[in-house]
């Protein structure tokens, strides 16, 4: 058979067992505060991941308590410190995505403008050589109305 141990979290010493004490469904504010203070100094990724796992279980079991602590701003600062690397990476990724998207949009808009300008120039040259607006529209791939609009200043001269 297997040996069994029962841990009564409420009877554990608060100063030395805060990670275990906050895992119960009735964790106390002081235990959570103490744990958050303890994890604020963690530096290695493994330690931070372990602390994050304990926090996730504790938050699931004590949602209301964490809502109260969040309002007191204590938890937010501790979590920000704990998750600093992850937050910075996500911000960096979002900025990179935004820059890439913006670059693509600017490139597309510039390409459209250059193409339209070249189409206008070709339209005017063809019109000046006597090509009909229907033929120009077919060659340039624009509607006859657009071609007429582009050549209207030239035809009035």
SETI-628911 format. One record per residue: x, y, z of N, C-alpha, C, O, CB in turn; residue in one letter. Coordinates in steps of 0.02 Angstrom, whole numbers, plus 50000, padded with zeros to 5 digits. Glycine has a CB too. Example, Ala and Ser with C-alpha at 12.3 -4.5 7.8 and 13.67 -1.06 7.14 Angstrom:
% residues 2
506604971650390506154977550390506604983550390507124983450423505654977650452a
506424988850354506844994750357506455000250394506705005750402507044997050286s
***
This chain:
% residues 157
500414994150000500005000050000500445006350000501045006050010499535000050061x
500105012049988500455018349985500395021950051499875021650085500175022749928x
500935025350070500905029650130500535035950112500595038550057501615031250157x
500145038350158499745044350146499925049550199500015048050257498995042850148x
499975055750176500085061350221499535066450209499345067750152500785064550212x
499285069250262498785074450257499105080850283499395081050337498135072550298x
499055086050243499325092550263498745097050278498325098350235499785095550207x
498715099550338498205104250359498505111150350498885113550393497955102950433x
498345114350294498675120550276498575126150327499005130450335498435122850209x
498015126150361497885131450410498325130750471498395135450510497155131350431x
498635124950480499075123950538499805124650521500235124150565498945117050568x
499955125850458500655126950439500885133750461500485138450465500735126150363x
501525134450476501795140950496501755145650437501985144150382502525140250522x
501465151350449501355156250395502005158750365502055159650304500955162250422x
502505159750407503135162550382503515157850336503885160150292503565164450440x
503455151450345503865146850306503485142550256503795138750219504245142550352x
502825143050255502435138750210501905142450170501385139750154502105133250250x
502045148650153501535152550117501335149450050500755149950032501795159550105x
501795146250012501565143149949501045137749960500575137049921502165140249912x
501105133850013500615128650027499975131650055499425129350040500895123550076x
500035136750097499455139750129498985143050079498375143150089499675144850181x
499255145750024498815149149976498495144349927498075146449887499205154449937x
498675137949929498375133149883497695130749905497325127849865498835127249876x
497515131949967496855129749991496315134349963496455139849939496825129550068x
495695132149968495135136049944494945141749990494495145649975494545131649933x
495265142250047495115147650094495765151050116495895151950176494735144950155x
496165153050067496795156450081496645163250113496135166350100497215157350017x
497105165450154497025172050186497405177450150497905176150116497265171650258x
497175183650157497505189250124498235189850144498665190950101497135195850140x
498365188950207499055189650231499505184250201500085185550185499075189350307x
499235178150193499635172850162499795174550090500355173550067499255166150166x
499295177150054499405178949984499905184749980500355184649939498735180849950x
499815189750022500285195350023500995192950036501465195050003500075200550076x
501075188650085501725185950102502025182150043502615183050027501675181250164x
501615178050010501855174349952502065179049896502595178049865501315169449926x
501665184149883501835188949830502485192649846502875194049801501265193949821x
502585194149910503215197249930503805192549917504325194549892503195199350004x
503705186149935504235181249926504425180349853505015179749836504025174549956x
503935180149809504075178749739504335184949702504595184349647503455176149704x
504265190749732504485196849697505245196749686505485200249641504285203049737x
505605192949726506335192749718506585187049674507185186249665506655192249784x
506135183049647506345177349606506645179749541506385184449509505755172649592x
507185176549520507515178749459507575173349406507555174949347508195181149476x
507635167049426507725161849375507055160049343506545160049377508055155549407x
507065158449279506445156749245506085150749277505475150649280506585155149172x
506465145849300506155139949332505775141949395505205139749405506675134749348x
506085146149436505755148449497505135152549481504615151849513506235152549540x
505195156849431504615160949411504045156649384503465157949399504825166049358x
504215151549345503695147049319503345143249376502735142349375503995142049269x
503735140949425503445137449482502985142049521502425140049540503995134649528x
503205148149533502795152949569502155154549530501615155149559503185159449582x
502215155049464501645156349422501135150549427500535151749429501865157249349x
501385144449428500935138549434500565138749501499965137449503501335131949427x
500925140349554500595140749620500065146249619499515145249645501115142049676x
500235151949590499755157449586499135155549546498575157249565500085163549554x
499235152149490498655150149449498175145749488497575146649484498895146649386x
498445140949525498015136449564497675140449619497075139649630498435130649595x
498045144749653497765148649707497225153449682496705154349714498315152549743x
497345156549625496845161249597496205157549579495655160049591497135164849534x
496275151549550495675147549533495275145949596494655146049595495865141049497x
495625144349650495275142349711495025148249752494585147449794495735138049753x
495305154149742495145159949784495025166149742495305171449755495725161249834x
494605165549693494495171049645494285177549679494555182849663493955169049595x
493815177249725493585183449758494145186849797494215192949795493005181949806x
494545182949831495095185649870495585189449824495815194849840495475180049907x
495725186449767496185189749721495885195949689496245200649673496405184849667x
495235195949680494905202049656494985207749706495135213349688494145200749643x
494905206049770495005211149823495725213549823495855219549828494825208249892x
496195208949818496905210849819497085215049757497485219649761497345204649822x
496775213249701496915217049640496685224349649497025228949626496555213949580x
496135225249682495885232049694496365235949739496415242049735495185231849725x
496705232249782497185235549827497855236849792498295239949821497305231249890x
497925234649731498505235849688499125231849708499615231949671498665243149689x
499115228449764499705224649785499845218949736500415217849717499605221849855x
499325215449717499425209649674499655211749605500075208349575498775205649669x
499395217249580499585219449513500335220749509500665218649461499205225749494x
500615224049558501325225549557501735219149561502235218349525501515230149615x
501535214449604501905208249611501865204049547502355201149526501635204149670x
501275203849518501195200049455501575203249398501875199849357500465199349437x
501565209849395501945213349344502685211649350503025210449300501835220949348x
502935211649412503625210049423503775202849404504285201449372503815211249496x
503325198349423503415191249408503395190049333503775185949307502885187149443x
502945193449299502835192249228503195197249182503045197649123502095192349214x
503655201049210503985206449173504265204049106504145207249055504545209349215x
504625198449106504925195949044504395194148993504465195748934505355189849059x
503855190949015503325188848970502965195048942502825195348882502815184249006x
502835199848985502485205948964502915209748912502655211948861502335210549024x
503555210448927503995213948880504025210448813504025213648761504705214648910x
504055203748814504075199948751503435201048711503455201948651504185192448766x
502855200848746502215201848711502165208848682501915209648627501635200448759x
502385213748720502365220648696502805221348634502615224348584502595225648751x
503405218348638503865218548581503555215248519503625217748464504525215148600x
503225209548530502905206048474502355210248443502295210748382502625199248497x
501945213448487501395217548461501655223648423501385225448371500945219948520x
502185226748448502485232448414502755230248346502655233548295503045235648456x
503085224448345503365221848283502805220348233502875221948173503765215448296x
502255217448256501685216048212501395222548185501225222948126501145212048250x
501335227548228501045233948207501485237348155501245240048106500935238648267x
502145237148166502615240148118502575236448052502565239647999503335239948146x
502545229748054502505225847992501865227447954501875228547894502535218248008x
501305227647991500655229147959500665236147929500435237147873500085228548010x
500925240947966500955247847942501395248347880501225251747832501225252547998x
501965244847881502415244847824502065241947763502125244547708503055240847840x
501705236447773501345233347717500815238047689500735238647629501015226747740x
500455241447734499935246047712500225251947674499965253947622499525248547771x
500765254747700501085260447666501355258247598501285261947549501655263347710x
501655252447595501925249847532501355248947482501415250847424502295243247542x
500805246047505500235245047460499945251647435499805252347376499685241047496x
499865256447481499595262947461500065266547412499835269547363499485267347523x
500715266147425501205269447381501195266247312501205269647262501905269047412x
501165259647311501135255947247500515257947208500545259147148501145248347259x
499945258447243499325260447209499375267447181499165268747125498725260047259x
499665272047219499735278947196500205279447135500055282947086499995283447253x
500765275947139501245276047084500925273047021500995275746966501895272247102x
500585267447030500245264246973499725268846943499685269446882499925257546995x
499335272046985498825276646959499145282446922498895284546870498385279247017x
499695285146949500025290746917500305288746849500245292546800500595293446961x
500595282846845500855280446780500275279346731500335280946672501255273946789x
499725276446756499145275446713498885282146687498695282646629498575271746752x
498865287246730498635293846709499095296646655498855299246604498605298646769x
499745296146666500225298746618500155295246550500165298446497500945298046644x
500085288646552500005284946490499355286846455499325287446394500035277346503x
498825287746495498175289546468498225296246431497975296846375497655290046523x
498535301046462498605307746431498995307246366498805310146316498935312746479x
499555303446367499965302746306499575299446250499585301746193500605298746321x
499225294046267498825290546216498275294946190498135294946130498525284046245x
497955298846233497415303246213497675308746166497355310446116497075306346274x
498265311446184498565316646143498755314046073498785317946026499195319546177x
498865307646066499035304546001498415302245964498455299245911499505298646011x
497825303745993497205302345958496885295645974496415293645939497335302745887x
497115292146025496815285746043496145287146077496095291746118497285281546088x
495645283146061494975284146090494975282346165495375278346188494445279946052x
494505285446201494455283946272494265276646285494475273746335493945288546305x
493875273646240493695266546248494315262146243494405257546283493175264446195x
494735263546194495345259646185495825260646243496135255846267495695261546118x
495895266946266496335268446322496095264746384496495261846421496365276146336x
495445264746396495155261346454495325253946452495495250946503494395262246456x
495285250946393495435243846385496185242546397496365237646430495235241446314x
496615246846370497335246046378497575247046450498005243346475497705250946333x
497285251946484497505253746551497145249646605497385249046661497385261246563x
496575246846587496205242846635495805247046683495705245246741496675238546674x
495565252646659495145257146699494485258246663494415256646603495505263946712x
493995260946698493355262146666493405268246620493845272446627492795263346720x
492945268446573492935274046525492805280546562493085285746544492385272846471x
492385280346614492245286446653492885289146686492995295246686491715285146707x
493295284746713493925286846744494385289946691494695295046702494285280846780x
494425286646634494855289246579494615296146558495025300646548494845284246518x
493965297046550493695303646531493865308946583494025314646567492925303246521x
493825306946646493985311546700494725313646696494895319446706493835308446769x
495165308846682495875310246678496055314646617496505318846621496265303746674x
495705313746562495875317546502495485324046495495625328046450495765313346441x
494995325146539494585331246533495005337646536494855342246497494055331246588x
495505338246578495905344446577496285345346511496385350946487496405344546635x
496505339746480496885339946418496415341746359496605345446315497235333146405x
495805338946360495345340046304495065347146304494825349446253494765335046308x
495105350646360494855357446364495365362546340495205368446329494635359046435x
495985360446332496525365146313496505366646240496925370446215497195362346330x
***
